[in-house]
Amino acid sequence: MIVVQKYGGTSVESTEKILKIANKVSKDYDRGNKIVVVVSAMGKTTNYLIDLLNQVNSNANPREYDMIASTGEQVSIALMASALSKLGKKAISLTGFQAGIDTDSTHSRATLKRIYRGRILSLLDEGFIPVVAGFQGISPDGEITTLGRGGSDTTAVAIAYGIGADLCEIYTDVDGVYTADPRYVERPKKLDKVSYDEMIEMAVNGAKVLHPRSVELARRYHVKVVVKHAHKESDGTIIEEAGKLEEPLVRSLSVDEGIVKIVLSGVPDVPGIAASTFKKLAQYHVSLDMIVQSMHKDGKNDIAFTVSKEESRDALKAMEMLKHEMELDGIYFDDTMAKISIIGVNIVGSSEIVYNMFDAIASAGANIDMISTSNSRISCIVKREKVKEAAKAVAKRFGLEE
């Protein structure tokens, strides 16, 4: 088989762990598989590099952000390729550019455009193990770009699709996907299989196992993905197409404490205002989550939305520009909130599930600030200080614990 294996930062955070991973890859290769390895930067290297940049200039050009942030993966690939060579394997490290990963020109949040499969396939045919830098690519004008934090997952899935791999294995520090994060629920259940749609909702709403873009890519191109523990033997969790369920079923719970709520107060209630508002956010490439518009008197509304903490600075810049273009009463910023979500196929169609979600949160003494739904998700915004109690209550209500 052709297998793409991705190893995250915690899996390669030391030279000892890199040697251990290299030994595992070597054994997989000896079984007759053609292996492509994708690695992240070691441990918290990317955080360290960004901190260095902020010490020099906290408003550095996004191009320079990508230039420094991309170097962490280059260290990892060189070390991994060298470790494999020590074990007698033909291995070669490749940056995103050398691997043929093309993106658009958006720095720090670039979008993948194409994978040139030629070099990787040629190396595989020659018996090499290509070790590819995750998280990065090259723009049309030859600039180094990065895909955003967690982008190595997306790199791995894209390469798997691009070279026609039989399997994409995502190795992390957990042995699969669980019904909840153990930081919030003491005894969550491990899931053997999860649908693409469920995994996307889990990832978007706080689960840290996979990056949302990687799952969206896997769903679009039907890439078989398995999540496994990097240093333990396990069957992991298979990400696949949804099976047919007769009854709605809550499968998992996610918590996201990394959100910021922004409220535009006193927005004129005239056609085109919402479009103008979110056009500004689009210009800054800000990803939105919940959006709520409430009706007020005297021809004015309030518009509230949530963004990630990482993108909140850009969101506020965009809104400050907007404030000068239209008459707003004010812009309010709240970083004391958290989001709790339940995920499962067709759960919004069940009024009983909706009731139990809200009732469980209320039983924990938490007040719901915002609500958002999709076909397979119900999300509520509550105060961060109450989110752990609320998560425990919801998990117990829906039987998500062992």
N, C-alpha and C positions, 0 to 999 in steps of 0.2 A: 504494500500500500504506500501511497504518498501521504505523509502525515505532517501537518504543521503543528508545532508545539510552542506555546507561548508561556514564558515564565515572568511573573511580576517582580516588582522591586524587593518584596520581602523574601522571595525565593532565591534571589541572587545578591543578598545584602552583604555577604562576606565572601572572601576567597574560598573558605571552607565549603560554603554552600554551593558556590559555582562549581567546584571540583566534584561535589556530590551529584549535582545536576548533570554535569558532563558524563559522569559514569553511567547515569540512568539513560541518557541519550545514546551513549555508545552501545549499551545493551539492546536498546530498541532498534538501532541500526543493524546490529548483528543478527537480529531476527529476520532480516531481509527487507525491512522497511526503508523507504527513502524519506529522510527527515529534513525538514526546514525548521530552524529554531528562531523564534522571535523573542527578544528580551527587552525588559524595561531597564531604567537606570537602577543602580544599586541602592537599596534602602531609601533613605531620604535625600539622596544626592540632588534631585531636581529642586527640592525645597531649599537646600543649601545654596545652589547656584542662583536661584531667584532672589534669595536673601542678599547675596553678594551684589546682584544688580541693583536691588532696592537701596542698598547702602550707598551706592554711587549716584543713582538717580532713580527716585521712586516713580518718575513719569517717563521712563526710558521708552524710546521708539520700539513698537512691537517687533520690528525687524531684529533689533538687538536682543530682545527677549528670546526670540526663536533661535538666534545664533548661539546664545549661551545655554539655553535649556536643552538644546539638541545634543550637547556634548556628553551628557550623562550616559546616554545609550551607547555612544561610541566607545566609552570605557568598557561597558558591559560586554559588547560584542567582541572586542579584542581579547578580553580575558576569557570569555567562553570558548572562542575559537582556539585560543592557545591551550586551554585545558583539554579540549578534544584532541588536539594535535599531540599532546603529551600521552594520551591513551592510544596513539597510533592511528587516529582517524584523519582523513583528509578534510580539513575544515577551513572555511574562509569567512571573514567578517565583511559585512556589506552595510554601508549607510543606506538611508532611504533612497537617495539619488542613485547609488550604485546598484540597488536592487530593482530600480525601475518603477518607483512609486511616485506618480504624478499627482499634484494637488492643484487647487486654485491658488489665488494670490493672497488669501486672507491669512494674515499672520496670527499666530497663537490659537486659532480655531479653524484651521484649513479643512477644506472638504476634499476627499479623495476623488480623482477624476478617472484614472486608469492605472492598471498594473501591467507593465511590460514583462511578459512571462519568460521571454527568451533566455535571459542570462541565468535565472534561477533553474529553469528546466535543463539547460546545458550543463550546469554544474552538477545537478542531480544525476544526469546521465554519465558524467565523468566520475561518479562515486564520491563527490564532495558532500559535506553537510554545510549548507549555507547558514550563517548566523546573521540575522537581519536586525537592524536597529528599529525598534518600535517607535511609535509616536511622531515620526517625522517623514517628510517627503520633499519634493522639489517643485517650485512653482514654474509657470510657463516662461518667466523671465530669469530662471536660474537661481532664484533665491531659496534658501533653506526655510521650510515652513514646519510648524508643529500642529498636531491634530487636536490639541486640548488635553487636559489631564485625563488619564485613563485611555489615551489614544492607542496604546500598544495592543489592546484587545482588538480594536478596529483594524490595525495593521495586519494582525494574524488572520482574521476572517477574510480580509480583502485578498491577501496572498493566497489563502486556501481556495478562494473562488477563482482568482486569476490563473493559477497553475492547475486547476482541476483536481485538487487534493481530495482524497477519500474521507479525510477526517481532520477536524481542527480541535486540538486539545488545549484547553486553557488551564494552566496549572497555577494554583494559588495556595494560600495558607489555611484553607478549609477543604474538607473532603467532599464538597458538593454544595448544592443549593438547599437551604433550609426554609422552613415555614416562617421563621422570624430570626432577627438578629439576637444572639444570646446576650447582648448587652441590655436588651429590653425584656426578653422572655427567657427564663432560666433553662427550660428543657424543650427547645424547638425540635420538630421532626425533620429528618432528612428526606428530601424528595428524590425519587429515582428518575422521574421524568417531569419536564416542565415544557409547556408550549412556548413558542416564540412570543406570542402576544402576552402571556403571563410574565415571561422573563423581561420583556420590554417595560411593562408596567412596574415590575419590581425594581428594575434598574433606575428608571426615571424617578421613582418615588423613594429612593434612599438606600436600596440594597447595593452593597459595594462589590458584589461578586463579579459582575460584568458591566462594561460600559454600554449604555443604551444604544449608541451608534453601531456597535459591533453586532448586537442582536438584530437590529433593524436590517443591517446588511446581510446577516445570515438568513433571515426570513425571506428577504427579497430574492436571494439567489440560491436558496435551499441548501445552505452549507450545514453539514452535520457538525454540531458542536457538543463537546463533553467537558464539564468542569470537574477537575480532580485536584487532590492534594499533591503538592510538589514533592513532599518528602515522606509520604506514606502510601502504601498500596490501598487502593479503593476503586470501586466501580464508578464512583462519581455520580453526576447527574447529567442526563442526556437532554439537550434542548432540541425540540422537534415540533412538527405540526401538531395542532390540537386534535385530540380524539373527540369523538361524539359523546357528549354528556346529556343525559335526559333531564337532570335536575341541576340548577345553579349550585355551585359549591365554592366556598371560600377556601382557597388553597394556601394563601400566605399573607403575611403582614409585613409592611415596611415602614420605617421611621426615617425622616429626613430632618435633621436639626440645622442643616446648612442652607436655610432659606431666609430671604428678606422680603418683607411686605412693604410695598410702596403705594401710597394713596394720593391721587390727584383730587383735591377738593375744589368744588365749585367750577366744574367744567361746563362751558356753555352747551346747552342741549340743542344743537343744530346739526344738520346733516354734514358728514365728513369729518367731524371732530375726532371720532375714534380712529378713523383711518390716518389722520394727521399725527395722532399720538403714537400709534404703533409703527408708523413709517419712520419716526425718529429712532425708535428702538431697533428697527431693522437695519438702519444705517450703521449702528454700532454693533450689529450682529449679536444682539442680546437674545437669549432663549427665554421664552416666557412659559410660565406654568399656569397657575390659576388666574382667571380674569373675572372680576365681578363689577357690574355697574349698578348703582343704586339710584333711584329717582328721588330728587329733592324738589322743593318748590321754587318758584320764581325762575323757571327755565334753566336750572343748573343741576348737574349730576355729580356724583362722586365716582371715580373709576379706581378700583384697587386691583393690583396684580402682584404676583410673587415671582422672584428671580433667585438664582443661586447667589450665595455670598460672593463667589468669585466674579460674578458679572454685575454685582450691585453698583460698583463704582461707575461703570460705563452706563448703566441704566439711569443713574442720578445725573450724569453729565447730559444725557439726552433729554431728560425731563427739565433740567435747568434751562436748556436751550429753548424748549417748548414753552416754558413759563414766560419767556420774553416775547413770544409770538402770539400768545393768547392770554386772555384775562383769567387767571386762576386765583382761587382764594388762598391756596397753599399746596405744598408738597410735603407729605409726611413719610417718614422712614421708620420702620419697626423691625429690629433684628432680634426680638425676644420670642419669636414664634417658632413652631415646629410643625411638621406635617406627619400625620399618621394615615396609612392607607391599607385597605384590604383588597386583595387581588384574587380573581377567579373568573371562570367563563360564565358570562350571562348573569352576573350577580345583581346588576342594576335592575333587572327584570323582576326581582323578588322583593316585594315590599317588606317581607319578614326579615330579610337580611339587612335592608336599609334601617329598619326599626332597631334591630339588635345592635347594629354598629353605633347608632346614636345613643341608645340606652346604656350600652357598656361604657362609652366615654363619659356620659353623665354620672354613672355610678362611681366613677373615679374623681368626681368633683371638678371635671374640666369643662370649660365653656367652649363651644364651637364658634370660631370666628369666621371661617369661610368653608364652603363645601364645593367640591368638584367631582364629576363622575365621567366615566366612559362605560362602554359595554362590559368591560372586565375589571373595573376599578371604582372604588369609592374613597375619596380623600377628604380629610378634615384638617383644618388649621386650628391648633390650640396653643396655649402658652407653653413654652419650652419646659417650664418648671413642673408642668403636669403631664408631660408626654409619656414618661416611663410608667406612671400609674395607669394612664389610659391604655397604653400598649398591653400591659399585663391583663387588664380587664377585658380588652377586645380578644386577645389570644385565648383566654379562658372561655369566653362566650362561644367562640367558634371551634374549640377543640384543636388548637394549633400546637399544643404542648404534648410531650410524651406522657 
